[in-house]
Amino acid sequence: MKIVYQIGIIFAVCWLSQLVEAVIPFAFPASVIGMIILFALLASGILKVSHIREKSDFLLSNMAFFFIPAGVSIINYFDVLKSTALQLVVICLITTVITFGVTAASVRFTLFLMNKVRKGEEK
């Protein structure tokens, strides 16, 4: 019965995000709205992690299955992608390098801030 309760909470958040998406006057993905709602509920303490832990762990451990439809859709549009394959590869390589650089800079900046806080506490 606990699993049904957890699924109910997750589906309620998804349903609420669909309603919010229908009401707002601009395009915004319901999935992002759902994550914001879930974060707000968890941060405010209205919802506790223990209320959804088992079901969310199950969904995260099986996340690869959620990408299968996207992969099949890419194969359906292979003719369109084939004509721009070189541009797509170049874009993927450039954005990967940029992502690595930004991640490294973020880690360095975080370590800098942590060391600064530690030195401030030692004084």
Buried (B, 14 or more C-beta within 10 A) or exposed (E): EEEEEBBEBBEEBBEBBBEBBEEEEEEEEBEEBBEBBBEEBBEEEEBEEEBBEBBBEEBEEEEEEEEEEEEEEEEEEEEEEEEEEEEEEEEEEEEEEEEEEEEEEEEEEEEEEEEEEEEEEEE
